[in-house]
Every structure is written in structure tokens, then in C-alpha cells.
């Protein structure tokens, strides 16, 4: 390595969850600067994504729209006041924020691993990276010796381009010792070669697992943050943390925090075995449930389950993933210390089937539900070994498995429809059920060649390219191409869930389920039947789920192991009519107490929502500043998210759709062809979507154009002059 810049700093302990400093690095000028965190920043933007947004708002040029590959674009990584805590389950999350190559607006990804907590233990609430390096560089935060360095990679041949190897090399190289503890105190952020050639690049955040004797990783997957990382010529970020103890956060009330943590951890350990069994199979419990309820994306979201298998004889039984994960050692482990959910599972001894590592035995982190659905059922693939294969190569190549799964599924349907041919794909038979075809596209993205280069630009790009180049019908491509705002849909079939359609469409960043996962309540429990119910849910849940990304927390301890008495509560509050059970109120109250115990601020559940409401609306205004973020950008989702596009789809649920047309809409089916019925159903469902959109905007106190109102931003305390100027035309 060649040292380009270095800064020695004085360590500053945390106080009530904050270090009160952020780290700024400019890769163009090699400037390293430490910025103070103001009281205003703490009070209004809390931490995590809130800090990221505030830093970007003030650092990015304000006189023009910033593009993802502009040097001025930033990558920001932050935890929050409750992050880096070992007292409470799920306290190890980082939030990565940047301008997305896919959407042109802010993307944020909530990710596990040790880097965020370690950077906080090293003295920084957030890291802000701007500019582009001339050659590949590594940023090293040495929290042990209190030094930050920018180092140029002089001999790139010595460092692997593949993330699973690079992570091990850098963990060993920067650990400052060879013991397991030295390696455990080191965390790496990296991507792989495909991030350079596609807009689906993601980031791996590592932690050294003693159980695995391996530096594993979690992914900041969505929106192309790894592509921005590569564009900035970043080889890796490395943090070597100081040795710490559980009191390093210096909470306001340690005893209260310990009491709350013990209570929640005990509940998880006691009840998880009889509920979702996250400690044994992680999110691998979900494919079975989604398949049974007709919500598992299959063959580009045409179907919600395997069309040739029904009832109990289903392809994704829990036992499949139990068996695979138990082969790696019974149960999983946690991606941060003290998390009793311990849902981080892995596959040991996978023999690679294709590509440059063919025949090698590897450890694969996962697969998680989104990968199982995206690179499995959505491709018409039901063989676990091929899902694991896609998982391995996406991780080591630096690709988001959700976008890869959804994007390749779209291309497969285009091939089936005759829009694409073998001549166009370069000989690849891109059929559903052909895993080798999907894998070849992934390898091409990593090599930067072939049809994979086109695929890797995203579904929105493919729609235009296939229409312009091959004469495909643009409307049909839009209807079946599962992206919105430029971001590929995550893995749920939403045709029968108007609430989840809104949950995907009205997000700040695109159709990502972390803002509003309401499909189970809407379809299975049928607990939000009216527009009033749906609009209320689409106000509260996005704000609540955003709160976790402000504080550096994982959502799974909140909702994946609910207390048994939660089901004894009314589904709705008899006075307000709003959902009760789905909020898991006991846990919400614990989180309010948790926040108070750390920060010393007296806090109620309503206070938590107000924190998130402020940041959520600030992000919306940031999108408007970027030329988007209005009603027209929330509208026009692909129709497949609402209903059947093709005759094949309609026929697969003909009895259901016919019944709706007759009983709900009062339409006689006499003499109607399948295409006629599709058209009638579409008219009604698009009308319902628009009606819901207006109801949600009203609940969120947005104008008819989709902008936060003057009165709202004043109430939230973000009525800054430049904010008011941006939203004024849309009141």
C-alpha cells in the first residue's frame, strides 16, 4: 500500500449513545476531517439514516441535480444512538445512504455486520465519503491507535477481486495480530467485480465468526450502493476497533437498559422455537408460508406458488433449509454481539457448480428468504443447490440478489414471449427453470461482457432497450417489468394486496419491503379491509420501520418473535379503528423505554413515530430536490403488481378473478373473453390504487401533488428556508 493521507485523532468516548463526531473523507483531495455533531442534528435527525441524509443535504451541490456518478455524490454510513449496543437484541445495524444509479434519488440499506458498531467504538457516529480516487484505495479506520488512513493499492494482483477472498485477506492483514480476538475486532466493507459493470452493485459488511472460523458478511444490497463504491475507486473500508466492554455506550440508565434487554432476550429464546424458529432457519422459514398463501413470486411474479403443485405437496418445506443449515452446525449465530435472534445462517461445504470457482468447496452466507424467492422460484427454480450457487456468486461478485432475481426473471419472460431469442442472448436459452442460464448472466456481469451487461443495467433500462432495439411493445414491457422508480421489486406477489401495492409505490426509495411489510396482514389475516384502514397503516408502519434505521437496529426482534399474549389483543383499537396486534405494542413500548434508558430523554411510542416522521418527510423533500419525489413518481407501477397481465396469469386464478368481477363489481361475464375480463379487472384495480394514493397522502399530510405541506414541515421543525423553497411549487 502507498499512504496517501493520514490523520491522528484523539479518541472520544460515547455519551448516551453518541460519540458526537462524524468522519469526512474526500477521495479526490485526500482530505480527512472530523466534524462535530450539533445538538440540532441529534435532536431532529437522531442518527443512522437521519445523520446520513443531513450530511448529504449539506454537502451535495444545491444548485443542480446530483447524479450517482458525480464526484460530489457521497456514500454515508452511520449507526444510531441505540446501535453498537450489546444490551439489546438487534443492535448491530449500519445504514448506507447514497444517490442510487438505478433511481437517481436517495437509496438507503440497513445492514448487519460489525463495521458500523466498530466505527462507532472508534469514535464516529457516521462516515461521509465524497470524491473519486485516481487509483484504487483502501480507507483504514484504526480505532485501536486512533488513526485514519487513505492507502493506495499499488499491486492489485496481490488482493483478490472476489469479495469472499478479499474479506479474508484484509481481515488477516489489518487485524494487527493473528489471534481470533484480533480478527474478531476487524471488519471489512467491500464489493466485487460485477459492481463495476452493473447498476446492481452491493456492499458486504463483514464480521469474524469464531463458530465458522471465517469472516462472514451481510449485505447492503439495494439500489446500487456497491456500484457507487466501485465508481469512487474504493477497494475496501476497513475498521480495526479498540477492545471494548458493554458499558462503552455510556447509557443514561444502565440498570434499566439491562433489565429491558434481559426481558426481550428471554422472550425470544423462550418463544422462537414454537413460532418461526429464526434461531434455527432464519428467514428460511418464509418461503413455505409464502407459497402456501399464494404470495411467493414465481416465474416473474406471474404466480404466487408453483403452478403444478398444490396443497401440502409443496416444493419449499421448512425441512429443506433446516437440513442445509444444520449441516453447517445446529442453529445460526448473530451478525452482532448480544442478539438472541441469531438468525444469521450459512451453508458449509457447497461445491461450486459453475464459473471460476467450479469444483471448490465454499462457505455461503445464507441464503435468506429474498434470495430463495428471487433467484429460486422467480426463475422457476426449486433446487436449493442452485439457489445457494446464485447466492455465493452474487455475494462474491458484489451483486444484489433481489435485483438480480427480479431482473433475470423479467428477461426470462421476455425470452418466453419471443421478445428475446438465442441470437440476441448470445446463445443463452433463457428459459424459466434453467439455472445455468441465470448463472451465465451473473458470470457475464462479473466479466463485463455479453448479454449480462445489458441485464445488469436494471429492469427500467431493459424495458427501453428491448422496445427500442427489438420492437417490443413498451406497454407490455412496462406491465411485466417489476420495477418502480427504477428499483426492482422485492420478493412478494402483491396482486391481491392493495395495501402492499401502496407500500411499494409510495416509498421514498422504490419498492423495498422494509418500509411497509403489510402483505400478511392484508391478505392472510384480512385485518385492514377499508381504505381508511389501509391509509392509516401506510402512515404508521413506514414511520415505525424507518425508526429502526435511525437508531441502528434490526427489525426482526420487534416482529418475528411476538409475545404470545399479543394474539389476545384486539386486532383493532375499538376507539380509533387502527391496528393493534400488528404493531406488537408491548415491544413498541419496550423500544421507547430502551431509547429513554440510553439517551436520558423521557420517550413515549408516539415520540418514536414523530422522530421518524420528520426524517421520512425530509427524505421525501430531498427526492423533490433531486427532481422526483412527487405523485407522478409514485404512480404508474407495473400492472402485474396489481393484477394479471396475461391470459396464463388470469387462468391460473380464474375462479377467484371471475368471482370478484361478478360479486364485487356486478359485471356479467356472459360473452366476455379472457382478455375482456382482464381489461375490466384492470380498470377497477387501477381506480382503487388511485383512490388509496389520495387517502394515504391525506393521512401523511401531503399535498395533492405528493409534497409535504408547509404546515407539516413547520410542525416537524424542518421548515428551513431552503426546504420551504423546494416544496413551495407543489403546495
Helices and strands as residue ranges (DSSP letters): E 2-8, E 21-26, E 31-36, H 39-45, H 49-59, E 74-78, E 94-99, E 106-111, H 115-121, E 126-130, E 137-142, E 147-152, G 156-158, H 163-174, H 180-184, E 186-190, H 194-197, E 203-209, E 214-220, G 222-224, H 225-231, E 234-240, H 254-271, G 272-274, H 278-281, G 282-285, H 286-292, H 318-326, E 346-351, G 355-357, E 361-365, H 369-374, G 377-379, H 384-397, H 401-416, H 422-425, H 435-447, H 451-455, H 459-470, H 474-480, E 483-484, E 487-488, H 498-505, H 519-519, I 520-524, H 531-551, H 556-559, G 564-568, G 581-583, H 585-599, H 605-625, H 631-634, G 639-641, H 647-652, H 654-659, I 660-664, H 674-700, H 710-716, H 721-727, G 728-730
